[in-house]
Each structure stands twice: as C-alpha cells, then as structure tokens.
Amino acid sequence: MFFLCRWSVFSGEMWLILAGLFIVAALYSSVGHGGGSGYLAILSLTSYGSAEAIWLKQYAWSLNLIVAGLAFWHYYKEGHHDWSRSLPFIAASVPLAALGGYMSVGGNIYDLLLSVALVVAAWRLFAGKRETGQVEMPGRPKAVAVGGGIGLASGVVGIGGGIFLSPVMMLNNWATAKQTAATAALFIWLNSLAGLVGAGLSGQIGLDVDLLGAFGIAVMIGGVLGSRYGSEVSSQNSIRGLLILVLCAAAARRFLGVMGI
C-alpha cells in the first residue's frame, strides 16, 4: 500500500522517466537487448544525471536483469538459442564484467566512457541489423576474446554489452538475427548480474527499493510487449528514431560536462 501511495505523488519528471524507460525496454527487448545504454541515457537527461557513476550503473544493471531475462525467455521458448554458440562468449565476459563492476570509475573518465558507449548504441540503432550470408561459428579463442573485452567494458560503463556483441555477431555472420538476439539476451543478463556482484563486493551498491520498484514495473511492461512482438511492433521505427536522439543528447550532455561547458 505504501508503494502504491508513492506512485500517486510522483513528479512530472518521474512520469516522463518511467515513460522513457518503458519505451527503451520495449524497443531493446524486441531485439534481445536489456536496454542498459538506453536507461543510462534517459537518466542522464534528468536530475539523476548528476548522480555518481555507480548510482547510475546499479539501476541500469538491475533493469537489464528484468528485460534481458524476459527477452531470453521469449527467444529460448521459440527455439532460437544455441548453448554451443553462447558459451564461448560468456566464458570470459562474466568474470571480466564482475571485475569491471568492482573497479571504481567515476568523474570525467566515466562520463567520457559513457558518452562513447551511448554514441555507439545510437549508431547501432541507426544502422540496424542485417544478415549478409551463410552463418558460420567463430573460432573458440576469438569468441572468448570478443566476449571478454565486451564484458570488461560492460562492467566499467554499467551496461550488459549486447549493443556491442550483436553487431559483431551479425557483421561476421556468426549467427542469424534471432540467434543473435537469444545469445545477446543471455550475455546481457549474466554480465549485468556479474557487474552487480562485482560492485557489491567493493561496497558500492546502494539501491532504493521503492525507486527500483517503480523503474522495474515500467521496464517489465515494456519488456513483455517488446520481447513478445519482437521486430514486428508497429511503432518500432519511430521509437527507434526517438531513442537515437535521446542517446545522442545524453552523450552530448556527458561530453560537454567533461569539457567543462
């Protein structure tokens, strides 16, 4: 009852945040992503943008667990997941994501890294996905190296890494679009959990349960809709365009902060 009462007194900004999180979750889950980069972008454009890096990261990871979990369940149920394809990427990514989460990175360094991640995310949404030929499994050492590098970056920035893994898999013909979505969803879920564990071990976690509950409900609804309807959501193209603008605006805000402007 107390939690429901809190909803009735939300500010106008909070309702806009919840709407933004819902849209991000719906779009990202449709392609097997958790939406971490989108959540960071939304929060960066609000009064929460001045919060410490770990504050932003812990909520992005937590929301990733909800949405990527829904996305993985949907694609797994439809038979698109292949464990032999996912495991090599996961093998090194999970421990390195935990290491990245354990590391304390803040200030201008974090703002710069986040700006780069948001720009890459915007570019990937703009470019979209494409299948370019026959699918071939990558060599195990290459898959482990790619997964490990993305996992470390994910832990430092506070995302799940799907926005980096998916284009690598697609452009190298390592999987079909739906196989990529299934692998990315599992990759994001495990990396997000590892990032939270790493940050927790270093004593950085401090979640507000009521706030997480509000955020979580918004992304859960979006995640259910997005993962169910996938890329056939009728309004996906216009939402993608809006999200690209949000990502770029958030990246610009962070970068200008680094420059002292």
Secondary structure, 3 states (H helix, E strand, C coil): CHHHHHHHCCCHHHHHHHHHHHHHHHHHHCCCCCCHHHHHHHHHCCHHHHCCHHHHHHHHHHHHHHHHHHHHHHHHHCCCCCHHHHHHHHHHHHHHHHHHHHCCCCHHHHHHHHHHHHHHHHHHHHHCCCCCCCCCCCCHHHHHHHHHHHHHHHHHHCCCCHHHHHHHHHHCCCCCHHHHHHHHHHHHHHHHHHHHHHHHHCCCCCCCHHHHHHHHHHHHHHHHHHHHHHHHCCCHHHHHHHHHHHHHHHHHHHHHHHHCC
